[in-house]
Amino acid sequence: MPRRARAWRVLSLLSALALLSLLLACAIGSVALTPADLLGAVRDTLHGDTGSLATTLVELRFGRALSAFATGASLALAGVMMQALLRNPLAEPYVLGVSGGAAVGALLSLMLVATAWMVDAAAFAGALMIAFLLYVLARRDLRSAPHPEGSAPLLLLTGVILASGCGALVALMLSIAPENRLRGMVFWLIGDLSGSSFRWLPWIVLIGASAFAVRMARAINMMALHAENALTLGVNVAACRRGLFVCSALLTASAVSNAGSIGFVGLIVPHACRFILGPDHRLLLPASALVGGSFLVLADTLARTVLAPQQLPVGVITAMIGVPLFLLQLHQLRRRG
């Protein structure tokens, strides 16, 4: 099968699976809905009749499912970009401390009893502040060619140090937080979509970063295969690396401000897609976004139904699924090696 035809077939299948995950999220819950109920809710919405129980449930669940999809797709896409930037298969969206800045901003707002939109804005601002500081301190690494040994020492070391500083601030705020606010702060740190609804900003960031990824996929392939020789092959290495850094930072900031620090999505999804589909970023980037979005939608559906009416933090579900999956992937890679 020609490569282009295979890519379109794979992406069509993953798009269908993404749509199916959204439909399942709308149908499954403490009150289950049949396909006829879903069709009736869509029909009522189109006619402006939003008073029925099915219509109300579909609106609530669909908004949350769209938020989960944007978050999961953003984390998976950021994971692929971070692995390409650092040339390290163990890199993930949180490795450079951007999520730590978001956590500091969000927890500070929660301590001050801010409204939901102010918490999101503070998390996004904290993430962007750390990303800007990281860029200023490690801009030389972003301008140079990729390191053949597979890492960017100054960028990675600076990110780890900033993440450690943010972790210390988070621990300080948790230790002095009032008891009545501590539970909400812990849930945010674990990753929680219970209060999430449809927002335009995560989708705008995701669409913009996806457009950049598709446009630069060939250049990313050249950097991954030829490292220091990419510049002689016509790749604008500095622009590509800066673009990868900015897009991954924006995606991480958007995802974390939307749902907290949800782990493993940005690590296991790129690994699984690369393991099954190969290393070609022209297919790997959009496929990872579709799989990451679908995975988090299904994980969130499980989080709100497994102990219904009590809801679990979705970060717990992704960790419980992600740990054995990642160990299985490592085992398979070891057998291949």
N, C-alpha and C positions, 0 to 999 in steps of 0.2 A: 504494500500500500504506500503511495507517495506520502512524503512527510507532511505536506500541507493538508492533504485530505485526512490523514490520521489526526493532526492537531485539531482540525475543525470537528471531527467526530468526537474526540475526547472532550473538547470544550462544550459541545452540544449536550453530551451526556451529563457532564457536571452541572451545566445550567439547569437541566431537567431535574437533577437531584436537589439542587438548591431550591427550585420551586416546590418540589415535593416536601422538603423540610419545612418551608414556610407554611404550607397547607397543613402539615401535621401539627405544627405549633398552634395553628388556629383551631384545630379540631380537638386536641387533647387537653384535658384539664380536669378539675374537680367536677365540672359539668361537661360531659363529652358532647360533641356535635357531629352529626352524620353529614355525609356529602350533600344530602338534600338541604340540611340546615345551612351549610356554607353557601350553597347556591342561592337559597332564599335570602340570606343576609346580604349577599352581593347585590341581588336584585332590589332589595329594599333600600340599600344605600344609594343605588343609582337613581331611584325614584324619590329620594329625600326622606324616606320613612326610617328613622333610626330609633324607634321606641321599643322594638322587640328585644327579648333577652338574647337571642342568637346574634342579632346585629351588634348589640353592646359588647358581647363577649368577643366577637370577631374583631371589632375595632380596638379593644384593649390588647388582645393577644397579638394582632397583626402589627400594631405599633411597636410592641416590645420585641417581636420577632425581627422586624426590620432593624431595630437598634442592635440586637444581638448579631445579626448578619453583618452589619457595617463594622461592628467591633471585631468580630472574628476575622473578617476579610482584611481589615487594617492590620491586625497583629500578624497574620500569616504573611501578608505582603511585606510588612516591615521586617519580618524574620528573614525572608529571602534576600531582601536588599542589604540587611546587616551582614549576612553571611557572605554576600558578594563583596561588600565594602571591606570587611576584615579578612576575607579569604580564610574563614574559619567555620567549619560546619557546625560547631557548637555555639556559635553566636546566636543571640536571640534579641528581641526588641528591647529588653530591659538591661542589657549588658552595659550600656554607656551612661546609666544614671538618669535618663530622661524621666522614667517612671518615678524615681525617687523625688525629683522636683515636683512632679504632679502630686505625689502623696503628701509632701510638706504643705503645699498650697491647700489641698483639700482638707486635710486634718486641721489645719489652722482655722479654716472657715467653719468646720464642724464644731470646733471648740467655741467659736464666737457665735454659734447658733445662727448661721447664715441660711438664707433660703437655698433651694435646690439649684437654681441657676447660678447663684453666686458661688456655690461649691464647685460646680463644673467650670465656671470661669476662672476661679482661683487655681484649680488643678491644671487647666490648660496654660494659664500664665506661668505657673511654676515650672511646668515641663519646658516651655519655650525659653524660660530664663536659663535653665540648666543647659539646654541645647545651644543657646547663644554663647554662654560661658565656655562650653566645651569646644565650640568652633574657634573662639578667640584663642584659647590656650593651645589647641592642637591643629591649627590651620595648616601648619607646614606638612603634616602627614596627609592632609586632604589634597594638597597641591602636588604631591610627589607620586611617582609610579607605585603600583602595588608591590608589597614586599614578597619576594619569592618564597620565603619560608612560611607564608600564610598568615601574617598578622601585621597590624599597624601599631607598633609599640607605644608611641607617644599618645595616639588617640585612645587606645585601649586602656593604658595605664591611667590617663587623665579621667576617663569615664569611670573606672573602678574607684578612684579616689573620691570623685564627686558623689558617686553612689553611696560610698561609706559615710561621707559627711551627711548626706540626706537621711541615711538610715539612723544615724545618731540623733538627728533632730526629730525623726518620727518616734524613736524610743523615748525621748524626753517628753514629747507631747502626750504619748500614751501614759506615761507615768504620772503626769500632773493633771490629766483630764478628769473632769467630774464623772462620777459613777453613771449618771443618767445619760451621758453622751458616749461612754466608752464602747458600748455594744455597736452603735452605728459606725464608729470609727474603725473598729475591728472588721466589721462586715465590708466596709469600703476597701480596706487593705486586702482582704481575701479575694474580692471581686464579686460584685453583686449587681444584678440587673432588675431587682424587684421594683425599684422606683423609676426604671428607665422607660422612656417613650420615644416616639419618632422625633429625631432632630435632623435639621438640614446640614449642620456643620460637618458631622462625621462623613456624610455621603459626599459632600463637596470635596473634602480632603481626599477621600478614597478615590473618587473619579479622577481628580487631578493627578494623584500619584500613580494611578493605573495608566493614565495616558502617557506620563513620563516613562513608566516602566516599559510599555509596549514600544515606544519610540527608541529607547536606549537598549533594548534587549540584545541586539546584535553586538553593540559595543561592550556590554557586560560579558557576553560570551567570549569576546576577544580578550578582555582582561582576565577572565577566569582561566583561559587556555594558555595564554602567552605571557601573562604577568608583565615583566619589565619591557618586553618587546611590543606591547600594545601601542605605544606611542609611535613607533616606527611603522606600524601597520595602519596608521591614519586615525587612531582613536584619540579624541581629546580627553586624556586621562583625568586631568584636573577637574574639568567641567563635569565629567561623569561621576567622579567620586564625590564632588560637592553636591551634585544632584541626589545621589544615593543617600548621603548623610541628611540633607534637608528633608527629603521625602520620608525617610524612615523615622526621623525625629517628629515630623508633623503627624504621621500615622500613629505613632506611639502615644503622642500627646492627646490626639483625638480619641483613641481607644480608651486610654486610662481615665481621662476626664469623663468619659461617657459611662464607664462601668467599673472603674477601679482596676486594681492590678490582677488581671486574670492570667494565670501562668500556663505554660506548656503549649498554648496554641501556636505561638510564634516559633516554637522549636520543633515539635513533633510533626506539624502539618508540612512545613517545607521538606523535612527529612522523608516523610512518607511519599510525597509527590515526586521528589527527586529519585527515590528508590524505585518507584513504579514507572515513572514517565521519562526518566533520564535527566541529564544536566542542562538541556537546552533551555535557556531562560525565556525564549520566545513562547514556549509552552508552559514552562515552570511557573512564571510569574502570574499569569491569569488563572492557571489551574489552582495554584496555592490560595489565591484570593477566594475562589469559589468554594474550595474544600474547607478553608478556614471559616468562612461565613456559615456554611451548612453545619459544620461540626459544632460551632458555638450555639446555633439555633437549637439543635437537637440536645446539646448538653443543658441549655437553659430550660427546655421543655421538661427534661428529666428532673432538673433541680426543683421545679415548682410543682411536680406531680408525684414524686416518689414518696413524700411524706405529707401529702396534701391533707389539710389546708396549710400546714407549715411549709415554708419555703426555705430551701438550702441556698447558701451562696454558690453561685455557679463556678467560682474558682475551685471549690472543693471537688465538684464533679469533674472538671477538666484535669485536676491533679490525679484523681483516682483512675481516670481513663488514661491520662498521659504517661504516668510512670510505667505501667506494664507495657504499653505500646512502644515507648522509647527503648526499654530494655529488650523487647522483641526485635526492634530494628537493629540495635547494636549486635544482637546474637546473629541475625541474618547477615549483617555486614562482616562479622567475624568469620562466618562460614564461607562467604564468598571470597574473603581474603585468603 
